[in-house]
Amino acid sequence: MAEKKPTSAQQGSLLTQVFPVLGVVPTLTRDDIQSDVVAGLTVAVMVVPQGMAYAALAALRPENGLYSCVLPIMVYGMLGTSRQLAVGPVAMVALLTSAGLTKLADPVTETEKYTELASLLAFMVGVIQTAMGVFRLDFMVRFLSHPVLSGFTSAAAIVIGLSQLKDLFGIHLPRDKKLHKIAESFFPEVDETHGLTLTIAVLSMVFLFGARKIKRKVKMLKRFPDALFLVTAAILASEFGDFKAEGVKLVGEVPSGFPAPWNLPWESVGDLAATAASISFIAFLESFAVAKTIAEKEHYQVDARQELLALGLCNVVGAFFRCMPVTGGFSRSAVNYQAGAKSTLASMVTAVSVLLVVLFLTPLFEALPKAVLGSIIVVAVSTLVNFQEMKHLWKTDKRDLFLLLVAFTCTLFVGLLEGILIAAGMSMVLVLQKAVVPHGAVLGQIRDDPPVFRNIDRFPDAKMLDGVLIYRLDAPLFFANADLWRDRMHQLLQEYPKTVSVVLHGGAVAHMDSTGAHAVEGFIKECKRHEREAIFAEFNGPCRDMLERMGISKSKGDESEGPFFLTLHDAVAKAKRVAESRSVVLTSVGSSDELEEGHAVTAADEC
């Protein structure tokens, strides 16, 4: 039998899944396209100085930052699901790049080798992200919780700012990414500060901070390209003031033209594995966070898997054209969105604009003082330092505050990669601890009609039913916590020795494995040995299926008199009937014993 060929509609659907832009373009109006063009040009005038600045932060040549704003942006424009995300070099990734590469090559004396390693790193980041997309492993990055990222980002922003001291003061400092090491090398060199360089830096930062404040207040100036204006003014001042003769460090020669494809130093793959993995996770988290935020405002969906594929292929393709690792950036994406971008066509416009700069205008940047690029970096990362989050967590969650402080401190004093790895490890330990030591509660009744049961520790007025213990487990029951659950139940039965019926509320038990089912089976047997009734309520279908496979639950039959009930109300009603019948039996037995032996047998004696 001949195989059915996919219909044109199915082929079109597959194409739009792989290339989301094809599904968006037909919906665009003429006004939308005009908005995309304006937004693309607006981002282009921002990304040119930023690209060069972030390349300098990564200890690369300015042209590498510009190259990274061409092909990667085009690839994302075709494959990405966010219509407003602006891809390119970002401060955090640039700093991690420098931290990982300076151990392997000197960016000053081994410039070519260093650049090759940066491109190899971009390739490895791309491969990891693409693999995560193909195998749907985007959940792995969730181990980097918000407090961990906040602590890491704040500390990294401080390190980024301090790493620019050499360019801002015009002094020579060894490259280091640890706060105390930077301080040790900086203060002895302060006397060598170059006055004109420091003046340029201070004036640049005053201008950028002032422009930011004014743009927030004056709507007409929101799209004002402050960084490009500063760069243009600085180049003119440098040319007419002969800054080079005055000892100001300049960017120097920036080659024209787009680079030809080149080979990568594959023998260094093992040396860059840890750095590539860290950048892969952090870059995706930063990019997806801003993409999701904008998508929610515009009422469309972004696909995490497709975003991983798009970002991964951006880096893979760019690696063969002297690009550094890239991802979606907060500030550029915000500008793109505010400028009216409606689709990834805006990214295409940005890429073409930067390409024209690379082909024809790079000689203009030779006279640009490095202090201006350093100022752009400092102002850009200043918004990343978030001490308000620490105050918030002090009031709301001290465990998360601890994670934040671990990430913050380790990143400042141990190292960037070490800081994020230690904090991520701490996050995983706390996740495991919460799973192994789950929350649970003894429930009491707080209302009769309809009956409502709540945690007796949180509701002092909650009343426990005579002879009935109701316990709610608020976690999956599996191999890691099954024994602790059994111990907890044994402890509760010792605390409440008059218990006749035990109701286990499983409404929050999302999963149960065979070890958990064995624990349930053992608990039922223990109850029977002590003449107690174990009753189960609100366990979900998969949990009941597991218990049924273990021969414990017969959920297909009539549950009206069985141990498994679909509602807590029915389970409690059953438990009360059992407790009441046991009380009647005990009373009868007690009367008989009083006649024969002169004493009563209580429920506590029976237990």
HELIX and SHEET records of a PDB file:
HELIX    1   1 SER A    8  VAL A   18  1                                  11    
HELIX    2   2 VAL A   21  VAL A   24  1                                   4    
HELIX    3   3 VAL A   25  THR A   27  5                                   3    
HELIX    4   4 ARG A   30  LEU A   57  1                                  28    
HELIX    5   5 PRO A   62  TYR A   67  1                                   6    
HELIX    6   6 LEU A   71  LEU A   79  1                                   9    
HELIX    7   7 ALA A   91  LEU A  101  1                                  11    
HELIX    8   8 THR A  111  VAL A  134  1                                  24    
HELIX    9   9 ASP A  138  PHE A  143  5                                   6    
HELIX   10  10 HIS A  146  SER A  163  1                                  18    
HELIX   11  11 LEU A  165  PHE A  169  1                                   5    
HELIX   12  12 LEU A  179  PHE A  186  1                                   8    
HELIX   13  13 PHE A  187  GLU A  192  5                                   6    
HELIX   14  14 GLY A  195  LYS A  217  1                                  23    
HELIX   15  15 LYS A  219  LEU A  221  5                                   3    
HELIX   16  16 ASP A  226  GLY A  241  1                                  16    
HELIX   17  17 TRP A  266  SER A  268  5                                   3    
HELIX   18  18 GLY A  270  LEU A  272  5                                   3    
HELIX   19  19 ALA A  273  GLU A  298  1                                  26    
HELIX   20  20 ALA A  304  ALA A  319  1                                  16    
HELIX   21  21 PHE A  330  GLN A  338  1                                   9    
HELIX   22  22 LEU A  345  PHE A  360  1                                  16    
HELIX   23  23 THR A  362  ALA A  367  5                                   6    
HELIX   24  24 LYS A  370  VAL A  381  1                                  12    
HELIX   25  25 SER A  382  LEU A  384  5                                   3    
HELIX   26  26 GLN A  388  THR A  396  1                                   9    
HELIX   27  27 LYS A  398  PHE A  413  1                                  16    
HELIX   28  28 LEU A  416  VAL A  436  1                                  21    
HELIX   29  29 ALA A  482  GLU A  495  1                                  14    
HELIX   30  30 SER A  514  ARG A  529  1                                  16    
HELIX   31  31 GLY A  541  ARG A  549  1                                   9    
HELIX   32  32 LEU A  568  GLU A  597  1                                  30    
HELIX   33  33 ALA A  603  GLU A  606  1                                   4    
SHEET    1   A 2 VAL A  87  GLY A  88  0                                        
SHEET    2   A 2 THR A 327  GLY A 328 -1                                        
SHEET    1   B 6 VAL A 452  ASN A 455  0                                        
SHEET    2   B 6 GLY A 440  ARG A 447 -1                                        
SHEET    3   B 6 VAL A 468  LEU A 473 -1                                        
SHEET    4   B 6 SER A 501  HIS A 505  1                                        
SHEET    5   B 6 GLU A 533  ALA A 537  1                                        
SHEET    6   B 6 PHE A 564  PHE A 565  1                                        
END                                                                             
